[in-house]
């Protein structure tokens, strides 16, 4: 059984093209919108193909018109691109974002999976790979699933903790770990593998440059796509 795990697409339609077509399940840890030029098309893709999607903080912000709770470096960019989402998405799309669950547990074959966007019970907390085993065990207390998935940080990591596998697939549409290639994870027969692939960033960048955003915002967003960094 092959499971594709993605997160943080951020309205980047072109990044979805790097996903393989031969899989059994597609799981998405949220943040479909903000930052990119194609929120509608990304929603359509995920809604039609993913078996499980959970709500990210940017999905929450677009759906409920609230603050995204994101870091200072990206907050302004999220606000200006959110306006593009509201201009593009219809009522059904907004309702879809609002109704996405904050967490989801499911059984696939002989394994149980748990998905949330950031960490269990906290939609906004950034959790890096350097957290101690004890700290990670505390966060996972009360969760019985064998495979635990979250995103939010835009920086991928995979870790085993006793009989648990914790997966952060990074960001498919806007990586921020210094590598601009799309990031996702393939889980197959109990093993997880991090995949990095390039995609047609030039088209995404062209769309951003043709948008109604201000020049300084276009330049910042293009820089993130080209470098995989927010600075």
Secondary structure, DSSP 8 states (H G I E B T S, - for coil): -EEEEE---TT-GGGGGGS-S--SEEEE-S--SSSSS-HHHHHHHHHHH-SEEB--HHHHHHHHT------HHHHHHHHHHHHHHHHH--HHHHHHHHHSBSEEEEEETTEEEEEESSBTTBSS----TT--HHHHHHHTTT---SEEE--SSS--EEEEETTEEEEE---SS---SS--SEEEEEEETTEEEEEEE---HHHHHHHHHTSSS-HHHHHHHHHHHHHS---
